[in-house]
C-alpha cells in the first residue's frame, strides 16, 4: 500500500490536553458559517472574475487577507473556502498563495491552527508547485520571532512532512540553519525543532544528525580548549575582584543575611560565547540521545541500536577525519555508556579502521588514538574488555614487528609507520590508566598477564616507538614498567634524547628553535570535558586522574622484588594495590603545552617527570 493520505495522517495525530476536538468532515461542512464582515462575494466567484480580467474583487481579497487586525473568525471562513478551491490556486496565483503563507496563524486559536493545517495539506496535495514555499514558511518558524516567547511545535505540525518531501526539505533545513554568531536561544530552538523532525520523519534522521553535528563541529574547532580555559580564568578573576570589593563595602552586613547564599546564574554559563552556544547544543543532543534510547525509563534495545548505527555513520563521516575537536565526539562516548555491547561494538569498529591497510594512514592513527582514550577514560568498560583489547593491539604490534623489523623499512619513521606508533601510544596510555585494575585481586596473575604482552620486544624493536610517542606518556610508561620489572626503558630514552635534533624555523622575530614533542601530531579525543552544563551528563561515567603525590613518585622508583611467596603477594596486594573502584591515580599528559590540551587543562594530568633511577 502507498503512503497514507494527508487527511489520514492529520486525523491520526494526537491533540494536546484541553484542546477542542476537530469536527468530522460532514459535520464541519453542514455547520453554519460564522457571521463575519466580508466583501467581494465568494472565493470561487472572485477567482472566476479574476480569470476573466476583472481584478477589483481580487485586490479587495488580498487587502482583507493582509489586514494585520484580521480576526480568527475571518481567517477560518476564508481558509474553509480556500480548502475547497485549491484547484484554482495554480502557479499564476502564486502572489495570493504567498499572502496566505504569511497569515499570522500559529499563535491563533486552536480552530485557526487546525483549519490552516488542513488548508496546507489540501494545497500541497493538489498543487505541488507550492510545496517548497510551504516548507520554507514552516522551517522559518523553527526560530523564535520573539526571544521571550519561543515557538514550540506540536506533533500535528509535522503532518506536512510526509514521504514525498525529504528531497525538498533537507536543502531548506540547511539553508535556514542559523549562523554560529546568532543568539544562544535562536540556535537552541532551531536544533531542538530539527531533532523533533526526526521523530516524525525517521527517514531523515541520519541526514539531520549529520547537519547538526557538522555545525557543532564547526563551533567546537572554533573554540580551542586553551581559549575556553583562558576565558574562564579571566571571568573567575573578575568575579573574585568584584566579590572582594563587595565584602569590603558590606563588612557590617547581618550574619543572618550572610547565611543566605544566592547562586549566580552566571555560574552555569561559559565565559567564552561560542563555548556557551556549544554547551547548550551538546546538552540538547545528549537529551535527545537519552530520550530516543529510553522508553518509559527503560533502555529500548531496538531504538538504541538504530540510533547507534546512525551516530557511527556520522562519526565516520565527520568526526574521525577532524583533528582538533574537543567535545562533539562525546556523543559516541555517551551512547556507548548505555550498554556494554555498544562500547564493545564501537571498539571493534575502531579496531577494524586501525588494522585495515586500505584506510588512509591518518584515519588509522586517529582510530588508534580513539581506542586508547576510550579504554582509559570510560568507567563503564570492565577490565575483561580492556584485556581483550590489549591482546588484540599488542598481538598486532608483534606481527607488525615481525614483518618490518628486519626489512628495508626497519627504522624510525612516522611517515612509514604512523599506525604502528599510534597503536603503541594507545597501549602505553591504556596501561598507565588501567595498570592497577589489571593487577587488582591477584598480583601474581596480573603480572603474569602483563609479562605475556612482551613489552620489551615492542620497546626494543628497530622502529623505536619511545622516540615517537608523547614524552609524558613515555615517562610514566617507563616508570610503571620498571616498577613491575616488565621492561627497562630508560637506556633507550637517554639514547633518544642524545640523538634528538631541534627544529630551527625562521620567523619575523628571527630564528626560532623548536622541539617537536609530538611528531605523531596525535591527541586523545576523550580528554577532560569542560563545558559546564553538558559535562554533568559525562562526569559520572568519566575516569578522571589524580595528581601524583610524592609517595606515588617514590613508589614508582621502587621495583617490586621477584621471587616473593604467595603470602608476600597478599601483603603487597594490601599495601600497594588495594581494591579500588576504578580511580586511576597516575596518567600521562594528553598533550604538551604546544598542542591542543595545555598543561593547565582541568582534569588532565600535567607533564610528569619521573627521575631516572641511579
C-alpha positions in Angstrom: 0.0 0.0 0.0 1.1 3.6 -0.6 1.8 6.4 1.8 -1.2 7.5 3.9 -3.1 10.5 2.6 -2.7 13.8 4.3 -6.2 13.7 5.7 -5.5 10.3 7.2 -2.2 11.4 8.7 -3.8 14.5 10.2 -6.7 12.6 11.8 -4.2 10.2 13.5 -2.3 13.0 15.2 -2.9 13.4 19.0 -4.3 16.7 20.3 -2.9 18.4 23.4 -4.8 18.1 26.6 -7.7 20.5 26.8 -7.7 21.1 23.0 -11.1 21.4 21.2 -11.8 18.2 19.2 -11.9 18.7 15.5 -15.3 18.4 13.8 -15.9 15.5 11.4 -15.8 16.3 7.7 -19.6 16.0 7.1 -20.4 17.8 10.4 -18.0 20.6 9.6 -19.4 21.1 6.1 -23.0 21.2 7.3 -22.3 23.5 10.2 -23.4 27.2 9.5 -20.6 29.7 8.8 -19.6 32.2 11.4 -21.0 35.7 11.0 -18.2 37.9 9.7 -18.0 41.1 7.7 -16.6 40.5 4.3 -16.8 42.0 0.8 -16.4 40.8 -2.8 -18.6 37.7 -3.0 -17.5 34.0 -2.6 -13.9 33.0 -3.3 -14.9 30.9 -6.3 -16.7 34.0 -7.8 -13.7 36.2 -7.1 -11.3 33.8 -8.8 -13.5 33.3 -11.8 -13.8 37.1 -12.3 -10.0 37.4 -12.0 -9.6 34.8 -14.8 -11.8 37.0 -17.0 -9.8 40.1 -16.2 -11.9 41.7 -13.5 -9.3 42.2 -10.7 -11.3 44.6 -8.4 -12.6 41.9 -6.0 -9.3 40.1 -6.2 -7.4 43.1 -5.0 -10.0 43.6 -2.2 -9.5 39.9 -1.2 -5.7 40.4 -1.0 -6.2 43.5 1.1 -8.5 41.7 3.6 -6.1 38.8 3.9 -3.2 41.2 4.5 -5.0 43.1 7.3 -2.9 42.9 10.5 -6.1 43.1 12.5 -7.8 40.2 10.8 -10.0 38.2 13.2 -9.9 34.5 13.9 -13.4 34.0 12.5 -12.5 35.8 9.3 -9.4 33.6 8.8 -11.4 30.4 9.4 -14.0 31.4 6.9 -11.5 32.3 4.2 -9.4 29.2 4.8 -12.5 27.0 4.7 -13.3 28.4 1.2 -9.7 28.1 0.1 -9.6 24.4 1.1 -12.4 23.8 -1.3 -10.9 25.9 -4.1 -7.2 24.7 -4.1 -7.7 23.5 -7.7 -7.8 27.2 -8.7 -4.6 28.1 -6.9 -2.2 27.4 -9.7 1.2 28.9 -10.4 -0.4 32.0 -11.8 -1.9 32.8 -8.4 1.5 32.5 -6.6 1.2 36.0 -5.2 -2.1 35.1 -3.5 -0.6 31.9 -2.1 2.3 33.9 -0.7 -0.1 36.2 1.2 -1.8 33.1 2.6 1.5 31.7 3.7 2.2 35.0 5.6 -1.1 34.8 7.6 -0.4 35.1 11.4 -1.9 31.6 12.1 0.4 29.9 14.6 -0.4 31.9 17.7 -4.1 32.0 17.0 -6.8 29.8 18.4 -6.8 26.0 18.1 -9.5 26.2 15.5 -7.4 28.6 13.3 -4.4 26.3 13.6 -6.4 23.2 12.6 -8.0 25.0 9.6 -4.7 26.3 8.4 -3.0 22.9 8.6 -5.9 21.5 6.7 -5.5 24.1 4.1 -1.8 23.5 3.7 -2.4 19.7 3.4 -5.0 20.3 0.6 -2.8 22.8 -1.1 0.4 20.7 -1.4 -1.7 17.7 -2.4 -3.4 19.5 -5.3 -0.7 21.9 -6.2 2.8 20.5 -5.6 4.3 23.7 -7.2 3.6 25.4 -3.8 5.4 22.6 -1.7 8.7 24.4 -1.4 7.2 27.8 -0.3 5.1 25.9 2.3 8.1 24.1 3.7 10.2 27.3 3.7 7.4 29.0 5.7 7.3 26.2 8.2 11.1 26.0 8.7 11.3 29.8 9.1 9.3 29.3 12.3 11.9 27.0 13.8 13.5 30.0 15.4 11.6 32.3 17.8 10.3 35.6 16.4 10.2 36.9 19.9 13.1 35.9 22.1 10.9 35.8 25.2 8.2 33.5 23.6 10.0 30.8 21.6 7.8 28.6 19.4 7.4 25.0 20.4 5.8 22.9 17.7 3.1 20.3 18.5 3.0 16.8 16.9 0.3 17.7 14.5 2.6 20.3 12.9 4.6 17.6 11.2 1.8 16.1 9.0 3.0 18.1 6.1 6.4 16.4 6.1 5.4 13.1 4.5 7.1 10.5 2.3 7.3 12.8 -0.7 9.2 15.7 0.9 12.7 14.7 2.0 14.4 15.7 -1.2 12.8 19.2 -0.8 13.1 19.5 2.9 16.8 18.9 3.6 18.2 21.8 1.4 15.7 24.1 3.2 16.8 22.9 6.7 20.4 23.5 5.7 19.6 27.0 4.3 17.8 28.2 7.4 20.3 26.8 9.9 21.3 29.9 11.9 24.9 31.2 11.8 27.0 30.4 14.9 27.1 34.1 15.9 23.3 34.1 16.3 21.9 34.1 19.9 22.0 31.0 22.0 18.2 30.9 22.1 18.0 31.0 18.3 20.4 28.1 17.9 18.7 26.2 20.7 15.2 26.5 19.3 16.3 25.6 15.8 18.3 22.5 16.8 15.5 21.4 19.1 12.9 21.6 16.3 15.3 19.8 13.9 15.5 16.9 16.3 11.7 16.9 16.6 11.5 16.4 12.8 13.5 13.2 13.2 10.8 11.8 15.5 8.1 12.3 12.9 10.2 11.6 9.9 12.7 8.9 10.8 13.9 8.5 7.2 15.5 11.9 7.6 17.2 11.2 10.9 20.7 10.4 9.6 20.8 13.5 7.3 19.6 15.8 10.1 22.1 14.4 12.6 24.8 14.9 10.1 23.7 18.5 9.6 23.6 19.2 13.4 26.8 17.5 14.2 28.6 19.3 11.3 27.5 22.6 12.7 28.5 21.6 16.3 31.9 20.5 14.9 32.5 24.0 13.4 31.7 25.5 16.8 34.0 23.1 18.5 37.0 23.7 16.4 36.4 27.4 16.5 36.8 27.3 20.3 40.1 25.7 21.3 40.3 24.3 24.8 43.0 26.8 25.7 40.8 29.7 24.7 37.9 28.3 26.8 40.1 27.9 29.9 41.6 31.4 29.4 38.1 32.9 29.3 37.0 31.0 32.4 40.1 32.1 34.3 39.6 35.7 33.3 36.0 35.6 34.3 36.8 33.9 37.7 39.4 36.6 38.4 36.9 39.4 37.6 34.3 37.7 39.8 36.8 37.4 42.7 37.7 41.1 42.5 34.1 42.1 42.5 33.4 39.8 45.5 36.3 41.3 47.4 35.0 44.8 46.7 31.5 43.9 47.9 32.8 42.2 51.0 34.8 45.4 51.8 31.7 47.6 51.3 29.3 45.4 53.3 31.5 44.1 56.0 28.9 45.1 58.6 26.2 43.0 57.0 23.9 41.0 59.3 25.1 37.4 60.0 21.7 36.1 59.1 21.9 37.6 55.7 25.4 36.2 55.1 24.0 32.7 55.6 21.5 33.0 52.7 23.8 32.4 49.8 22.5 33.2 46.4 24.0 31.2 43.5 24.5 33.4 40.5 23.1 32.2 37.2 26.5 33.0 35.6 28.0 30.0 37.4 26.3 27.8 34.8 27.3 29.9 31.9 30.5 29.5 29.9 32.6 32.7 29.8 33.5 32.1 26.1 30.4 33.0 24.0 31.0 30.2 21.4 31.6 27.7 24.2 28.3 28.7 25.7 26.5 28.0 22.5 28.2 24.7 22.1 27.4 23.7 25.7 23.7 24.4 25.2 23.6 22.4 22.0 25.5 19.5 23.4 23.0 19.4 26.3 20.2 19.1 23.8 22.0 16.4 21.8 22.6 14.3 24.9 19.0 14.7 26.0 17.8 13.6 22.5 20.0 10.5 22.6 18.7 9.6 26.0 15.1 10.1 25.0 15.3 8.1 21.8 17.1 5.2 23.6 14.8 5.0 26.6 11.1 4.2 26.6 9.2 4.7 29.9 12.6 5.0 31.7 13.9 1.6 30.3 16.5 1.1 27.6 14.9 0.1 24.3 17.5 -2.1 22.6 16.0 -1.8 19.1 15.8 2.0 19.2 19.3 2.2 20.7 20.8 0.0 18.0 19.2 2.0 15.3 20.4 5.3 16.7 23.9 3.9 17.3 24.2 2.9 13.7 23.3 6.4 12.6 25.7 8.0 15.0 28.6 5.7 14.0 27.9 6.7 10.4 28.1 10.4 11.3 31.2 9.6 13.4 33.0 8.1 10.4 32.0 10.8 8.0 32.6 13.9 10.2 34.4 13.2 13.5 37.1 10.7 12.6 38.6 12.9 9.8 38.6 16.0 12.2 41.7 16.6 14.3 41.0 19.5 16.6 37.6 18.7 18.1 37.3 18.6 21.9 33.7 17.9 22.8 31.4 16.9 20.0 32.8 13.3 19.8 31.4 12.7 23.2 28.0 11.7 21.7 29.6 8.3 21.0 31.0 8.1 24.5 27.6 8.8 25.9 25.5 6.3 23.8 28.2 3.6 24.4 27.6 4.0 28.2 24.1 2.7 27.9 25.1 -0.9 27.3 28.5 -2.7 27.3 27.7 -4.3 23.9 27.6 -0.8 22.3 31.0 0.1 23.8 32.5 -3.2 22.5 30.9 -2.7 19.1 32.5 0.8 19.0 35.9 -0.5 19.9 35.6 -3.3 17.3 34.6 -0.6 14.7 37.7 1.4 15.6 39.9 -1.7 15.6 38.8 -2.5 12.0 39.6 1.0 11.0 43.1 0.8 12.6 44.2 -2.5 11.1 42.8 -2.0 7.6 45.8 -1.1 5.3 43.4 0.3 2.7 42.4 3.2 5.1 44.5 6.4 4.9 47.3 6.4 7.5 45.9 9.5 9.3 42.5 7.7 9.8 44.2 4.6 11.1 46.3 6.8 13.5 43.2 8.6 14.7 41.4 5.3 15.3 44.3 4.3 17.5 44.0 7.5 19.5 40.3 6.9 20.0 40.8 3.3 21.2 43.5 4.3 23.7 41.5 7.3 25.0 38.2 5.4 25.2 39.8 2.4 27.1 41.5 4.8 29.5 38.6 7.2 30.2 35.4 5.1 30.0 34.5 3.9 33.6 31.8 1.6 32.1 34.4 -0.6 30.3 35.3 -3.5 32.6 38.9 -4.9 32.9 38.0 -8.0 30.9 37.2 -5.8 27.9 40.4 -3.8 28.5 42.4 -7.0 28.4 40.7 -8.3 25.3 41.6 -5.0 23.5 45.1 -5.0 24.8 45.5 -8.6 23.4 44.3 -7.5 20.0 46.5 -4.4 19.9 49.7 -6.0 21.2 49.4 -9.1 19.0 49.0 -6.7 16.0 52.1 -4.8 17.1 54.2 -8.0 17.4 53.0 -9.1 13.9 53.9 -5.7 12.5 57.4 -6.0 14.1 57.7 -9.5 12.5 57.0 -8.0 9.1 59.0 -4.8 9.4 61.8 -5.2 11.9 64.3 -6.9 9.6 63.3 -5.3 6.3 64.4 -2.3 4.4 62.0 -0.1 6.3 63.2 -1.2 9.8 63.9 2.3 11.1 62.1 5.0 13.0 59.9 7.0 10.6 56.5 8.4 11.4 55.5 8.7 7.7 56.2 4.9 7.2 54.9 3.5 10.4 52.3 6.0 11.7 49.6 3.5 12.6 52.2 1.4 14.5 53.3 4.3 16.7 49.7 5.3 17.3 48.9 1.8 18.4 51.9 1.8 20.7 50.8 5.0 22.3 47.3 3.7 22.7 48.7 0.6 24.5 51.0 2.7 26.7 48.3 5.1 27.6 45.8 2.4 28.5 48.4 0.6 30.7 49.1 3.9 32.6 45.4 4.4 33.4 44.4 0.7 33.9 47.5 -1.0 35.4 46.2 -1.0 38.9 43.0 -2.6 37.8 44.9 -5.2 35.7 46.9 -6.1 38.8 44.0 -5.9 41.2 42.8 -9.0 43.0 45.7 -11.3 42.2 49.1 -9.7 41.8 50.9 -12.8 40.5 48.2 -13.5 37.9 48.2 -9.8 36.8 51.9 -9.7 36.5 51.9 -12.9 34.5 49.4 -11.4 32.1 51.4 -8.1 31.7 54.6 -10.2 31.1 52.9 -12.2 28.4 52.4 -9.0 26.4 56.2 -8.8 26.0 56.5 -5.0 26.1 60.3 -5.5 26.0 60.2 -6.6 22.4 58.0 -3.7 21.4 60.2 -1.1 23.1 63.5 -2.6 21.9 62.5 -3.0 18.3 64.2 -1.1 15.5 61.1 1.1 15.0 61.8 2.7 18.4 58.3 3.7 19.5 59.6 5.5 22.6 61.2 8.1 20.3 57.9 9.0 18.7 55.3 8.8 21.4 54.5 11.8 23.5 57.2 12.2 26.2 54.8 12.3 29.2 53.3 9.0 28.1 56.7 7.5 27.6 57.9 8.8 31.1 55.0 7.3 33.0 55.0 4.1 31.0 58.7 3.7 31.7 58.2 4.3 35.4 55.4 1.8 35.7 57.0 -1.0 33.6 60.2 -0.5 35.6 58.4 -0.8 38.9 56.9 -4.1 37.9 60.1 -5.2 36.1 58.3 -5.6 32.7 60.9 -3.6 30.7 63.7 -1.1 31.4 63.1 1.9 29.1 65.5 4.5 30.4 68.5 3.4 28.4 66.5 3.9 25.2 65.1 7.2 26.4 68.5 8.5 27.1 69.8 7.4 23.7 66.8 9.0 22.0 67.4 12.3 23.9 71.0 12.4 22.8 70.0 11.8 19.1 67.2 14.4 19.2 67.8 17.3 16.9 65.8 20.5 17.5 64.0 22.0 14.5 65.1 25.6 13.5 62.3 27.7 12.0 62.7 31.2 10.6 60.2 33.8 11.8 59.6 37.5 11.8 61.5 37.8 15.0 64.5 35.8 13.8 65.3 32.1 14.0 63.2 30.1 16.4 64.4 26.8 17.8 61.5 24.4 18.4 61.5 20.9 19.9 58.8 18.7 18.4 57.5 16.7 21.3 54.5 15.3 19.3 55.8 14.1 15.9 52.7 11.9 15.5 50.5 15.0 15.8 48.4 12.7 18.0 45.8 13.6 20.5 43.5 11.9 23.0 39.9 12.7 21.9 38.4 11.9 25.3 40.5 14.4 27.2 38.5 16.1 30.1 35.2 17.6 29.0 34.9 21.2 30.3 31.6 22.5 29.1 29.7 23.3 32.4 26.1 22.2 31.6 26.7 19.2 29.4 29.6 17.8 31.5 27.1 16.8 34.1 26.0 14.1 31.7 29.5 12.9 31.1 31.2 13.2 34.5 29.5 10.2 36.3 30.9 7.8 33.7 34.2 9.5 33.1 37.6 8.4 34.5 39.5 11.3 36.0 43.1 11.2 37.1 44.6 12.2 40.4 47.7 14.2 40.9 50.9 12.3 41.6 51.9 12.6 45.2 55.5 12.5 46.4 54.8 9.0 47.7 53.5 7.9 44.3 56.6 9.2 42.6 58.8 7.5 45.2 56.9 4.2 44.8 57.4 4.3 41.0 61.1 4.3 41.6 61.0 1.2 43.8 60.9 -2.0 41.8 59.0 -4.9 43.3 61.0 -7.9 44.3 60.9 -11.1 42.3 60.5 -14.5 44.0 58.1 -13.4 46.6 55.9 -16.0 48.2 52.1 -16.2 47.8 51.7 -14.7 51.3 54.1 -11.9 50.5 52.0 -11.3 47.3 48.9 -10.9 49.5 50.7 -8.4 51.8 51.9 -6.5 48.8 48.4 -6.5 47.4 47.0 -5.0 50.6 49.7 -2.3 50.8 50.4 -1.4 47.2 47.4 -2.4 45.0 44.3 -2.1 47.2 40.8 -2.9 46.0 39.6 0.2 44.2 36.6 1.5 42.4 38.4 2.2 39.2 40.0 5.5 40.2 43.3 5.9 38.4 46.0 7.7 40.2 48.5 8.5 37.5 48.3 9.3 33.9 50.3 10.9 31.1 49.7 14.4 29.8 47.4 14.1 26.8 49.3 16.9 25.1 52.3 19.0 25.5 51.9 22.8 26.1 52.2 23.5 22.3 49.3 21.2 21.4 45.6 21.1 21.9 45.4 20.2 25.6 47.6 22.5 27.7 49.3 21.6 30.9 46.7 23.6 32.7 43.8 21.6 31.4 41.2 20.9 34.0 41.3 17.3 34.9 44.1 16.5 32.5 47.4 15.4 34.0 50.3 17.8 33.9 53.6 16.8 32.3 55.0 14.3 34.8 58.7 13.7 35.1 59.8 10.6 36.9 63.6 10.7 37.6 65.8 8.1 36.1 67.0 5.5 38.6 70.6 5.8 39.6 
